[in-house]
Amino acid sequence: MSILTKVQIIEKNGKPIFAVIPYEDYIALLPETNRETIPHEVVGLVIKKK
């Protein structure tokens, strides 16, 4: 991420526990192979067959 983005840090007891970033930045961080998704219905059918 070379462009400044609006990031929200969520803390618990004064310590950071989550960083919320724009969705487009999140997608850019994913490896190329993880960008395709499988519909929930298909995953459910595969699990039921096992």
PDB file of N, CA, C, O and CB in Angstrom:
ATOM      1  N   MET A   1       0.841  -1.175   0.000  1.00  0.00           N
ATOM      2  CA  MET A   1       0.000   0.000   0.000  1.00  0.00           C
ATOM      3  C   MET A   1       0.886   1.238   0.000  1.00  0.00           C
ATOM      4  O   MET A   1       1.407   1.635   1.042  1.00  0.00           O
ATOM      5  CB  MET A   1      -0.957  -0.002   1.214  1.00  0.00           C
ATOM      6  N   SER A   2       1.051   1.829  -1.134  1.00  0.00           N
ATOM      7  CA  SER A   2       1.871   3.020  -1.208  1.00  0.00           C
ATOM      8  C   SER A   2       1.050   4.294  -1.051  1.00  0.00           C
ATOM      9  O   SER A   2       1.611   5.377  -0.886  1.00  0.00           O
ATOM     10  CB  SER A   2       2.617   3.048  -2.512  1.00  0.00           C
ATOM     11  N   ILE A   3      -0.269   4.174  -1.102  1.00  0.00           N
ATOM     12  CA  ILE A   3      -1.153   5.327  -0.932  1.00  0.00           C
ATOM     13  C   ILE A   3      -1.662   5.330   0.501  1.00  0.00           C
ATOM     14  O   ILE A   3      -2.035   4.289   1.042  1.00  0.00           O
ATOM     15  CB  ILE A   3      -2.343   5.292  -1.950  1.00  0.00           C
ATOM     16  N   LEU A   4      -1.674   6.512   1.111  1.00  0.00           N
ATOM     17  CA  LEU A   4      -2.213   6.598   2.470  1.00  0.00           C
ATOM     18  C   LEU A   4      -3.695   6.256   2.456  1.00  0.00           C
ATOM     19  O   LEU A   4      -4.445   6.747   1.612  1.00  0.00           O
ATOM     20  CB  LEU A   4      -1.988   8.010   3.067  1.00  0.00           C
ATOM     21  N   THR A   5      -4.110   5.420   3.385  1.00  0.00           N
ATOM     22  CA  THR A   5      -5.511   5.043   3.484  1.00  0.00           C
ATOM     23  C   THR A   5      -5.990   5.300   4.899  1.00  0.00           C
ATOM     24  O   THR A   5      -5.197   5.480   5.822  1.00  0.00           O
ATOM     25  CB  THR A   5      -5.723   3.563   3.090  1.00  0.00           C
ATOM     26  N   LYS A   6      -7.292   5.313   5.045  1.00  0.00           N
ATOM     27  CA  LYS A   6      -7.869   5.499   6.364  1.00  0.00           C
ATOM     28  C   LYS A   6      -7.918   4.144   7.058  1.00  0.00           C
ATOM     29  O   LYS A   6      -8.656   3.251   6.641  1.00  0.00           O
ATOM     30  CB  LYS A   6      -9.287   6.143   6.278  1.00  0.00           C
ATOM     31  N   VAL A   7      -7.138   3.996   8.106  1.00  0.00           N
ATOM     32  CA  VAL A   7      -7.064   2.756   8.869  1.00  0.00           C
ATOM     33  C   VAL A   7      -7.606   3.024  10.259  1.00  0.00           C
ATOM     34  O   VAL A   7      -7.293   4.039  10.880  1.00  0.00           O
ATOM     35  CB  VAL A   7      -5.605   2.207   8.930  1.00  0.00           C
ATOM     36  N   GLN A   8      -8.427   2.093  10.739  1.00  0.00           N
ATOM     37  CA  GLN A   8      -8.972   2.217  12.094  1.00  0.00           C
ATOM     38  C   GLN A   8      -8.338   1.133  12.958  1.00  0.00           C
ATOM     39  O   GLN A   8      -8.373  -0.048  12.611  1.00  0.00           O
ATOM     40  CB  GLN A   8     -10.543   2.099  12.098  1.00  0.00           C
ATOM     41  N   ILE A   9      -7.763   1.537  14.076  1.00  0.00           N
ATOM     42  CA  ILE A   9      -7.182   0.594  15.024  1.00  0.00           C
ATOM     43  C   ILE A   9      -8.178   0.416  16.171  1.00  0.00           C
ATOM     44  O   ILE A   9      -8.620   1.394  16.773  1.00  0.00           O
ATOM     45  CB  ILE A   9      -5.782   1.092  15.549  1.00  0.00           C
ATOM     46  N   ILE A  10      -8.522  -0.819  16.464  1.00  0.00           N
ATOM     47  CA  ILE A  10      -9.449  -1.133  17.560  1.00  0.00           C
ATOM     48  C   ILE A  10      -8.626  -1.702  18.706  1.00  0.00           C
ATOM     49  O   ILE A  10      -7.840  -2.633  18.528  1.00  0.00           O
ATOM     50  CB  ILE A  10     -10.574  -2.147  17.106  1.00  0.00           C
ATOM     51  N   GLU A  11      -8.821  -1.133  19.864  1.00  0.00           N
ATOM     52  CA  GLU A  11      -8.039  -1.531  21.030  1.00  0.00           C
ATOM     53  C   GLU A  11      -8.915  -2.197  22.091  1.00  0.00           C
ATOM     54  O   GLU A  11     -10.125  -1.979  22.158  1.00  0.00           O
ATOM     55  CB  GLU A  11      -7.327  -0.318  21.626  1.00  0.00           C
ATOM     56  N   LYS A  12      -8.261  -3.015  22.913  1.00  0.00           N
ATOM     57  CA  LYS A  12      -8.896  -3.629  24.065  1.00  0.00           C
ATOM     58  C   LYS A  12      -7.909  -3.509  25.212  1.00  0.00           C
ATOM     59  O   LYS A  12      -6.764  -3.948  25.104  1.00  0.00           O
ATOM     60  CB  LYS A  12      -9.299  -5.129  23.789  1.00  0.00           C
ATOM     61  N   ASN A  13      -8.343  -2.927  26.287  1.00  0.00           N
ATOM     62  CA  ASN A  13      -7.474  -2.698  27.446  1.00  0.00           C
ATOM     63  C   ASN A  13      -6.214  -1.916  27.058  1.00  0.00           C
ATOM     64  O   ASN A  13      -5.127  -2.171  27.578  1.00  0.00           O
ATOM     65  CB  ASN A  13      -7.082  -4.038  28.087  1.00  0.00           C
ATOM     66  N   GLY A  14      -6.375  -0.971  26.145  1.00  0.00           N
ATOM     67  CA  GLY A  14      -5.264  -0.123  25.739  1.00  0.00           C
ATOM     68  C   GLY A  14      -4.286  -0.738  24.766  1.00  0.00           C
ATOM     69  O   GLY A  14      -3.276  -0.117  24.436  1.00  0.00           O
ATOM     70  N   LYS A  15      -4.563  -1.963  24.289  1.00  0.00           N
ATOM     71  CA  LYS A  15      -3.659  -2.631  23.347  1.00  0.00           C
ATOM     72  C   LYS A  15      -4.383  -2.860  22.021  1.00  0.00           C
ATOM     73  O   LYS A  15      -5.553  -3.244  22.019  1.00  0.00           O
ATOM     74  CB  LYS A  15      -3.144  -3.983  23.931  1.00  0.00           C
ATOM     75  N   PRO A  16      -3.705  -2.629  20.896  1.00  0.00           N
ATOM     76  CA  PRO A  16      -4.350  -2.856  19.591  1.00  0.00           C
ATOM     77  C   PRO A  16      -4.632  -4.343  19.375  1.00  0.00           C
ATOM     78  O   PRO A  16      -3.773  -5.195  19.598  1.00  0.00           O
ATOM     79  CB  PRO A  16      -3.462  -2.315  18.447  1.00  0.00           C
ATOM     80  N   ILE A  17      -5.870  -4.633  18.930  1.00  0.00           N
ATOM     81  CA  ILE A  17      -6.224  -6.032  18.649  1.00  0.00           C
ATOM     82  C   ILE A  17      -6.689  -6.236  17.206  1.00  0.00           C
ATOM     83  O   ILE A  17      -6.630  -7.351  16.687  1.00  0.00           O
ATOM     84  CB  ILE A  17      -7.317  -6.496  19.606  1.00  0.00           C
ATOM     85  N   PHE A  18      -7.148  -5.165  16.559  1.00  0.00           N
ATOM     86  CA  PHE A  18      -7.594  -5.249  15.161  1.00  0.00           C
ATOM     87  C   PHE A  18      -7.181  -3.990  14.419  1.00  0.00           C
ATOM     88  O   PHE A  18      -7.098  -2.908  15.000  1.00  0.00           O
ATOM     89  CB  PHE A  18      -9.132  -5.446  15.075  1.00  0.00           C
ATOM     90  N   ALA A  19      -6.922  -4.149  13.124  1.00  0.00           N
ATOM     91  CA  ALA A  19      -6.725  -3.008  12.233  1.00  0.00           C
ATOM     92  C   ALA A  19      -7.756  -3.145  11.124  1.00  0.00           C
ATOM     93  O   ALA A  19      -7.780  -4.156  10.422  1.00  0.00           O
ATOM     94  CB  ALA A  19      -5.247  -2.949  11.658  1.00  0.00           C
ATOM     95  N   VAL A  20      -8.597  -2.151  10.961  1.00  0.00           N
ATOM     96  CA  VAL A  20      -9.632  -2.169   9.927  1.00  0.00           C
ATOM     97  C   VAL A  20      -9.117  -1.340   8.757  1.00  0.00           C
ATOM     98  O   VAL A  20      -8.779  -0.166   8.912  1.00  0.00           O
ATOM     99  CB  VAL A  20     -11.010  -1.612  10.468  1.00  0.00           C
ATOM    100  N   ILE A  21      -9.063  -1.970   7.575  1.00  0.00           N
ATOM    101  CA  ILE A  21      -8.574  -1.283   6.383  1.00  0.00           C
ATOM    102  C   ILE A  21      -9.654  -1.310   5.309  1.00  0.00           C
ATOM    103  O   ILE A  21     -10.563  -2.136   5.382  1.00  0.00           O
ATOM    104  CB  ILE A  21      -7.265  -1.934   5.861  1.00  0.00           C
ATOM    105  N   PRO A  22      -9.578  -0.437   4.323  1.00  0.00           N
ATOM    106  CA  PRO A  22     -10.544  -0.482   3.224  1.00  0.00           C
ATOM    107  C   PRO A  22     -10.517  -1.840   2.522  1.00  0.00           C
ATOM    108  O   PRO A  22      -9.463  -2.465   2.404  1.00  0.00           O
ATOM    109  CB  PRO A  22     -10.255   0.639   2.213  1.00  0.00           C
ATOM    110  N   TYR A  23     -11.673  -2.287   2.062  1.00  0.00           N
ATOM    111  CA  TYR A  23     -11.804  -3.606   1.449  1.00  0.00           C
ATOM    112  C   TYR A  23     -10.866  -3.757   0.248  1.00  0.00           C
ATOM    113  O   TYR A  23     -10.268  -4.818   0.066  1.00  0.00           O
ATOM    114  CB  TYR A  23     -13.254  -3.847   1.018  1.00  0.00           C
ATOM    115  N   GLU A  24     -10.730  -2.717  -0.568  1.00  0.00           N
ATOM    116  CA  GLU A  24      -9.863  -2.797  -1.737  1.00  0.00           C
ATOM    117  C   GLU A  24      -8.410  -3.078  -1.331  1.00  0.00           C
ATOM    118  O   GLU A  24      -7.702  -3.813  -2.019  1.00  0.00           O
ATOM    119  CB  GLU A  24      -9.946  -1.496  -2.545  1.00  0.00           C
ATOM    120  N   ASP A  25      -7.978  -2.497  -0.226  1.00  0.00           N
ATOM    121  CA  ASP A  25      -6.630  -2.756   0.261  1.00  0.00           C
ATOM    122  C   ASP A  25      -6.490  -4.190   0.746  1.00  0.00           C
ATOM    123  O   ASP A  25      -5.456  -4.823   0.534  1.00  0.00           O
ATOM    124  CB  ASP A  25      -6.273  -1.786   1.381  1.00  0.00           C
ATOM    125  N   TYR A  26      -7.518  -4.698   1.391  1.00  0.00           N
ATOM    126  CA  TYR A  26      -7.518  -6.088   1.861  1.00  0.00           C
ATOM    127  C   TYR A  26      -7.383  -7.040   0.676  1.00  0.00           C
ATOM    128  O   TYR A  26      -6.565  -7.959   0.708  1.00  0.00           O
ATOM    129  CB  TYR A  26      -8.811  -6.400   2.659  1.00  0.00           C
ATOM    130  N   ILE A  27      -8.174  -6.825  -0.358  1.00  0.00           N
ATOM    131  CA  ILE A  27      -8.122  -7.684  -1.547  1.00  0.00           C
ATOM    132  C   ILE A  27      -6.733  -7.643  -2.170  1.00  0.00           C
ATOM    133  O   ILE A  27      -6.216  -8.671  -2.607  1.00  0.00           O
ATOM    134  CB  ILE A  27      -9.184  -7.249  -2.582  1.00  0.00           C
ATOM    135  N   ALA A  28      -6.130  -6.465  -2.213  1.00  0.00           N
ATOM    136  CA  ALA A  28      -4.797  -6.331  -2.800  1.00  0.00           C
ATOM    137  C   ALA A  28      -3.749  -7.100  -2.003  1.00  0.00           C
ATOM    138  O   ALA A  28      -2.729  -7.502  -2.563  1.00  0.00           O
ATOM    139  CB  ALA A  28      -4.405  -4.860  -2.885  1.00  0.00           C
ATOM    140  N   LEU A  29      -3.978  -7.313  -0.712  1.00  0.00           N
ATOM    141  CA  LEU A  29      -3.026  -8.044   0.123  1.00  0.00           C
ATOM    142  C   LEU A  29      -3.126  -9.562  -0.032  1.00  0.00           C
ATOM    143  O   LEU A  29      -2.190 -10.279   0.321  1.00  0.00           O
ATOM    144  CB  LEU A  29      -3.236  -7.676   1.566  1.00  0.00           C
ATOM    145  N   LEU A  30      -4.240 -10.054  -0.550  1.00  0.00           N
ATOM    146  CA  LEU A  30      -4.430 -11.496  -0.700  1.00  0.00           C
ATOM    147  C   LEU A  30      -3.555 -12.047  -1.814  1.00  0.00           C
ATOM    148  O   LEU A  30      -3.340 -11.377  -2.823  1.00  0.00           O
ATOM    149  CB  LEU A  30      -5.898 -11.816  -0.980  1.00  0.00           C
ATOM    150  N   PRO A  31      -3.049 -13.264  -1.639  1.00  0.00           N
ATOM    151  CA  PRO A  31      -2.327 -13.899  -2.747  1.00  0.00           C
ATOM    152  C   PRO A  31      -3.264 -14.066  -3.943  1.00  0.00           C
ATOM    153  O   PRO A  31      -4.474 -14.212  -3.769  1.00  0.00           O
ATOM    154  CB  PRO A  31      -1.745 -15.278  -2.313  1.00  0.00           C
ATOM    155  N   GLU A  32      -2.730 -14.046  -5.111  1.00  0.00           N
ATOM    156  CA  GLU A  32      -3.530 -14.139  -6.340  1.00  0.00           C
ATOM    157  C   GLU A  32      -4.435 -15.369  -6.336  1.00  0.00           C
ATOM    158  O   GLU A  32      -5.552 -15.300  -6.850  1.00  0.00           O
ATOM    159  CB  GLU A  32      -2.615 -14.178  -7.564  1.00  0.00           C
ATOM    160  N   THR A  33      -3.987 -16.488  -5.773  1.00  0.00           N
ATOM    161  CA  THR A  33      -4.774 -17.724  -5.798  1.00  0.00           C
ATOM    162  C   THR A  33      -5.999 -17.662  -4.897  1.00  0.00           C
ATOM    163  O   THR A  33      -6.930 -18.443  -5.094  1.00  0.00           O
ATOM    164  CB  THR A  33      -3.911 -18.892  -5.389  1.00  0.00           C
ATOM    165  N   ASN A  34      -6.035 -16.760  -3.910  1.00  0.00           N
ATOM    166  CA  ASN A  34      -7.163 -16.699  -2.985  1.00  0.00           C
ATOM    167  C   ASN A  34      -8.237 -15.712  -3.415  1.00  0.00           C
ATOM    168  O   ASN A  34      -9.175 -15.464  -2.658  1.00  0.00           O
ATOM    169  CB  ASN A  34      -6.677 -16.335  -1.617  1.00  0.00           C
ATOM    170  N   ARG A  35      -8.127 -15.153  -4.591  1.00  0.00           N
ATOM    171  CA  ARG A  35      -9.083 -14.128  -5.006  1.00  0.00           C
ATOM    172  C   ARG A  35     -10.377 -14.707  -5.553  1.00  0.00           C
ATOM    173  O   ARG A  35     -11.373 -13.991  -5.660  1.00  0.00           O
ATOM    174  CB  ARG A  35      -8.459 -13.242  -6.042  1.00  0.00           C
ATOM    175  N   GLU A  36     -10.384 -15.974  -5.898  1.00  0.00           N
ATOM    176  CA  GLU A  36     -11.616 -16.600  -6.364  1.00  0.00           C
ATOM    177  C   GLU A  36     -12.332 -17.203  -5.166  1.00  0.00           C
ATOM    178  O   GLU A  36     -11.699 -17.745  -4.260  1.00  0.00           O
ATOM    179  CB  GLU A  36     -11.329 -17.685  -7.447  1.00  0.00           C
ATOM    180  N   THR A  37     -13.640 -17.105  -5.166  1.00  0.00           N
ATOM    181  CA  THR A  37     -14.410 -17.656  -4.052  1.00  0.00           C
ATOM    182  C   THR A  37     -15.316 -18.775  -4.539  1.00  0.00           C
ATOM    183  O   THR A  37     -15.608 -18.892  -5.730  1.00  0.00           O
ATOM    184  CB  THR A  37     -15.241 -16.556  -3.369  1.00  0.00           C
ATOM    185  N   ILE A  38     -15.749 -19.585  -3.603  1.00  0.00           N
ATOM    186  CA  ILE A  38     -16.666 -20.689  -3.894  1.00  0.00           C
ATOM    187  C   ILE A  38     -17.990 -20.370  -3.215  1.00  0.00           C
ATOM    188  O   ILE A  38     -18.009 -20.037  -2.030  1.00  0.00           O
ATOM    189  CB  ILE A  38     -16.089 -22.075  -3.405  1.00  0.00           C
ATOM    190  N   PRO A  39     -19.102 -20.465  -3.950  1.00  0.00           N
ATOM    191  CA  PRO A  39     -20.407 -20.162  -3.347  1.00  0.00           C
ATOM    192  C   PRO A  39     -20.688 -21.040  -2.123  1.00  0.00           C
ATOM    193  O   PRO A  39     -20.308 -22.211  -2.089  1.00  0.00           O
ATOM    194  CB  PRO A  39     -21.521 -20.347  -4.384  1.00  0.00           C
ATOM    195  N   HIS A  40     -21.344 -20.474  -1.141  1.00  0.00           N
ATOM    196  CA  HIS A  40     -21.678 -21.165   0.102  1.00  0.00           C
ATOM    197  C   HIS A  40     -22.429 -22.471  -0.167  1.00  0.00           C
ATOM    198  O   HIS A  40     -22.185 -23.476   0.499  1.00  0.00           O
ATOM    199  CB  HIS A  40     -22.516 -20.256   1.001  1.00  0.00           C
ATOM    200  N   GLU A  41     -23.327 -22.455  -1.129  1.00  0.00           N
ATOM    201  CA  GLU A  41     -24.123 -23.649  -1.428  1.00  0.00           C
ATOM    202  C   GLU A  41     -23.229 -24.797  -1.895  1.00  0.00           C
ATOM    203  O   GLU A  41     -23.463 -25.951  -1.536  1.00  0.00           O
ATOM    204  CB  GLU A  41     -25.184 -23.335  -2.498  1.00  0.00           C
ATOM    205  N   VAL A  42     -22.220 -24.489  -2.685  1.00  0.00           N
ATOM    206  CA  VAL A  42     -21.314 -25.526  -3.189  1.00  0.00           C
ATOM    207  C   VAL A  42     -20.498 -26.107  -2.035  1.00  0.00           C
ATOM    208  O   VAL A  42     -20.329 -27.323  -1.944  1.00  0.00           O
ATOM    209  CB  VAL A  42     -20.372 -24.952  -4.286  1.00  0.00           C
ATOM    210  N   VAL A  43     -20.001 -25.256  -1.170  1.00  0.00           N
ATOM    211  CA  VAL A  43     -19.228 -25.728  -0.019  1.00  0.00           C
ATOM    212  C   VAL A  43     -20.105 -26.629   0.847  1.00  0.00           C
ATOM    213  O   VAL A  43     -19.650 -27.677   1.304  1.00  0.00           O
ATOM    214  CB  VAL A  43     -18.682 -24.532   0.813  1.00  0.00           C
ATOM    215  N   GLY A  44     -21.347 -26.233   1.074  1.00  0.00           N
ATOM    216  CA  GLY A  44     -22.267 -27.046   1.876  1.00  0.00           C
ATOM    217  C   GLY A  44     -22.487 -28.421   1.276  1.00  0.00           C
ATOM    218  O   GLY A  44     -22.524 -29.410   2.007  1.00  0.00           O
ATOM    219  N   LEU A  45     -22.636 -28.507  -0.041  1.00  0.00           N
ATOM    220  CA  LEU A  45     -22.830 -29.805  -0.699  1.00  0.00           C
ATOM    221  C   LEU A  45     -21.599 -30.690  -0.534  1.00  0.00           C
ATOM    222  O   LEU A  45     -21.731 -31.890  -0.291  1.00  0.00           O
ATOM    223  CB  LEU A  45     -23.143 -29.611  -2.193  1.00  0.00           C
ATOM    224  N   VAL A  46     -20.415 -30.121  -0.661  1.00  0.00           N
ATOM    225  CA  VAL A  46     -19.173 -30.893  -0.518  1.00  0.00           C
ATOM    226  C   VAL A  46     -19.057 -31.427   0.900  1.00  0.00           C
ATOM    227  O   VAL A  46     -18.672 -32.579   1.099  1.00  0.00           O
ATOM    228  CB  VAL A  46     -17.936 -30.027  -0.870  1.00  0.00           C
ATOM    229  N   ILE A  47     -19.385 -30.605   1.883  1.00  0.00           N
ATOM    230  CA  ILE A  47     -19.282 -31.040   3.284  1.00  0.00           C
ATOM    231  C   ILE A  47     -20.294 -32.155   3.563  1.00  0.00           C
ATOM    232  O   ILE A  47     -19.969 -33.113   4.264  1.00  0.00           O
ATOM    233  CB  ILE A  47     -19.515 -29.841   4.252  1.00  0.00           C
ATOM    234  N   LYS A  48     -21.493 -32.049   3.036  1.00  0.00           N
ATOM    235  CA  LYS A  48     -22.522 -33.060   3.262  1.00  0.00           C
ATOM    236  C   LYS A  48     -22.149 -34.410   2.650  1.00  0.00           C
ATOM    237  O   LYS A  48     -22.559 -35.448   3.168  1.00  0.00           O
ATOM    238  CB  LYS A  48     -23.846 -32.587   2.692  1.00  0.00           C
ATOM    239  N   LYS A  49     -21.382 -34.417   1.561  1.00  0.00           N
ATOM    240  CA  LYS A  49     -20.995 -35.663   0.911  1.00  0.00           C
ATOM    241  C   LYS A  49     -19.901 -36.411   1.651  1.00  0.00           C
ATOM    242  O   LYS A  49     -19.695 -37.599   1.400  1.00  0.00           O
ATOM    243  CB  LYS A  49     -20.545 -35.384  -0.485  1.00  0.00           C
ATOM    244  N   LYS A  50     -19.193 -35.745   2.560  1.00  0.00           N
ATOM    245  CA  LYS A  50     -18.085 -36.398   3.276  1.00  0.00           C
ATOM    246  C   LYS A  50     -18.563 -37.238   4.379  1.00  0.00           C
ATOM    247  O   LYS A  50     -17.760 -37.854   5.079  1.00  0.00           O
ATOM    248  CB  LYS A  50     -17.127 -35.403   3.811  1.00  0.00           C
TER     249      LYS A  50
END
